[in-house]
Amino acid sequence: MIVAALFFYLFAFLCVASAFMVIASRNPVHSVLYLILAFVNASGLFMLMGAEFLAMILIVVYVGAVAVLFLFVVMMLDVDFAELKHGVLQYLPIGMLIGGIFLAELLLVVGAWSIGPGIPHVIASPIPANVTNTEAIGLVLYTKYVYFFEAAGMILLVAMIGAIVLTLHHRVRIKRQSIPEQVSRPPEMCIEIVKVRSGQGLGGSA
């Protein structure tokens, strides 16, 4: 128990410190690297809880895909962050107001939080020996919460389509292929029949 507690405090401290550095770092590349470190430590906390499936999902999906994609996009765009930060102080009062509201809500939740009498029994109820964690999550996710799962998928699909539409800009003076125009064009636009005299070639006919 002592070793488990030491690992818990180690992972928890590193996770909180990494999360703070994500918002405190001035370099966005460093922020993404700290985000990856936070995900790795959160995965360690899941391993201590016995949720190895969630720990591996956190590493494979969030660290291996999402965070690396963030890092790739940030490094590829080469955005002038000094210009983006120009004029940030004018939004400081609004940011402090929203932060104060969030802080008040957190304090209210922490002050009024209590554990129901039946919750410890539900948490302590063991999973049957013949059912793994992955199978147990699948049984709950695709039966009781299947509609919420499908709704989340639809929201992600709409978000992906919206991101593509918002970032797709057509440049002017660039030739693009139009399949309907190519298919529907008449023969006169495709070929030109020229009567060439003998010995003159195409140059003489022009």
Helices and strands as residue ranges (DSSP letters): H 2-24, H 28-49, H 52-57, I 58-67, H 68-77, H 81-84, G 88-91, H 92-112, H 119-124, H 133-141, H 146-167, H 179-184, H 187-190, H 201-205
